[in-house]
Amino acid sequence: MDANDVYKSMSLRVSDFSSLPKRMLAPIEGYENAPLVSIEDAVKPLVKIVPKVERNVRIIKQNCTQFKVKSCLDSGNGLHIIQVKEIDPIYPLLEHVPVSPKKSSVIFDVIWLDANVDDKAIRITEQKLASNINRFKKFQDGAKCQKYIEGRSEKDRLVMIVSGQLGREIVPSVHNLQQVMSIYVYCMNKETNEKWASKYTKVKAVVVQLDELISRIMTDHNIKKTIEGPLSTNRVTARAEAGKFDDVADDHPLKLAKNEIIRVLDLEEHETKDEIINDLLENGRQSLSKYKQEFAPKVYKAAMHENDGPLMKSLKKYFEQLWKIEYGSSNQWFILFLKEYKDTVHYDSVLKRTAEYGNKYSKDSPILSIVLQLTLESIDDKFFDEKNAFNDLWCAITSNGLKSIKDFSDKKKRLVLLQALCEYHRPKLFELLEKRKLDDVVDDEALKLAKHEIIRALDLEEHETKDEIINDLLENGLRSLSKYEEELLPYIYAAALNEKDGKLRKSLKKYIELQWKIKYGLSNQWFMKFLEDHKDTVNYNSVLNRTAIYGNKWENKWLKDFPILSIVLQLLFEGIDDKFFDETNAFNDLWHTITDDGLKSIEKFSNYMNESTMLKLINKKQPVLFQALREYYRPKLFKLLEKSQIPDKDNFYEVALDSVAEYANAYKMQGKLDLIEYLGSFYPFDTKILLQ
């Protein structure tokens, strides 16, 4: 054998590859654009080509020395210095890698979208980020902002700052655009806006303080530069900064436990393994009966009949990890509770039951279900199968609380069960509260937009005293503008006072209409419906015009001490016009008559109302005026009844309120006896009971 043959033989024996050709080869390309994945995922395309590749990966990983990244220093120009420490963990560690910050040199554009842009806040933000900003654009209209963003190049870097209301509208449309680098929601209600913003990965923060907004942009901008660097550790850093690291670390033990179940059932190469395993983890061991034909006979028999066999052990291990990770990560008390019960017979019974039936007995709150099964020692398998008593227990405790469990004196167990009940009720209660808050936020945003429309109509966006002028206008109406004639442009001032259907008048009426619905209508749905029914009438527009001219002066003069009743009267009485207020002062007479003498007294003003409508009002077939009078008298009458020490028996207060709304005068009664005698003349009741 000559020297060349020996060389070739050695090459094949040592490396299993023939000697490399002595010519230039093209480098491997394209890998730098591929996502970073685990080695298990990386070898999936090789499963059908390379025998036992997945098994070999497991063995290799067990024999590998592992390293933990201790720190990563960004030295600029794509150079990173990484400090590592050799470790030998049970599972690979993923944790936050601190990166020593270096001032970023990335230049970006800031887009600020808010219907009511705060110029001072913009100036401060622009100054603080001056070294990194290419240009600063502000928008008040969502459609114009979106059009501008879509027109920018994909190579541009845009940082968006949006208000809560407009952010909710624009973010879904621009989120996936490549030129949008990050989004920040700058709002008044953090909790409400976090709820929708959490769905979008480019929304980096929801903040209410300007300092926090600027700080987050600066911090996240450094992170953005790190992500664009060449090392894979940067991706890990970015994920850590996005708050996803705990999820990655937690998912790994579950994945290992799940793979163990797959191996026990010999499903590694099976086409429908995912379907079988998902069904098994959801519905327990009993679900395997549907897949009997998919298993080797020995494997199926062992899986179904060995209660302490490999499958049950693997399932119990999986569910134990699930309890700690999915339910315990945000409830440390639950982790401690599980540790305390781990060595008890009861603990193993609950794990076996879960392995057998899956989530069948978890109900809609696994934490509460587990706590009940562990703390109540009388619960066994019969408690579930024969009597269905667990279902009765569940319904009782979730409907009636802790007191529904009798003879439960152990204070420690009571405390744990109380915490579990809190977790059960928390999402339901918070969802209800969030809905209430959201309604308030939407209302505030609507008023804010309407107010800003008025500011634009007067061209006051940049005016130093705009707040003073607008607040005076909303308080005292259009007539208040005479004090600010020199502050307004001549043509704007003339239009504001003289154009009855001009831009300002329309904006003011829109604001007032919103105020009626929000301030008076939310707690009186009948009033909301009444406004809707009268919206297209001439009277409706007249009342709005009157309010726009006089503001709250009109409220004090003509809305009196109860705006709802005043608005109802003006809309119902077709004959009421401006002369009714200014010249004859007839509205004042109407007000005193109806509030002194009640519903039936409107007959005295039959000249101002259609006869058919009046009869419907008196007979309460159209109950709107009766309802308005009830709300007018309610606080006065109830205060008088309480002061007179008259008890609210058999719904007496509401009955008395009906009588007073119809006939009035009761709130003028002096003393308990006069009041009882008066009310008794309209509605029969035992005066002796009240006198007691």
PyMOL commands that set and color helices and strands:
alter all, ss='L'
color gray80, all
select helices_A, chain A and resi 3-15+31-33+39-42+44-46+53-63+119-128+142-150+164-174+190-197+210-227+233-241+245-264+273-283+285-294+297-305+310-327+332-341+345-357+366-375+381-385+389-400+402-404+411-457+466-476+478-487+490-498+503-521+525-534+538-557+563-572+578-582+586-597+599-608+611-618+624-643+649-663+666-668+672-680+687-691
alter helices_A, ss='H'
color red, helices_A
select strands_A, chain A and resi 66-74+80-87+99-100+108-113+133-139+158-162+180-186+203-207
alter strands_A, ss='S'
color yellow, strands_A
deselect
rebuild
show_as cartoon
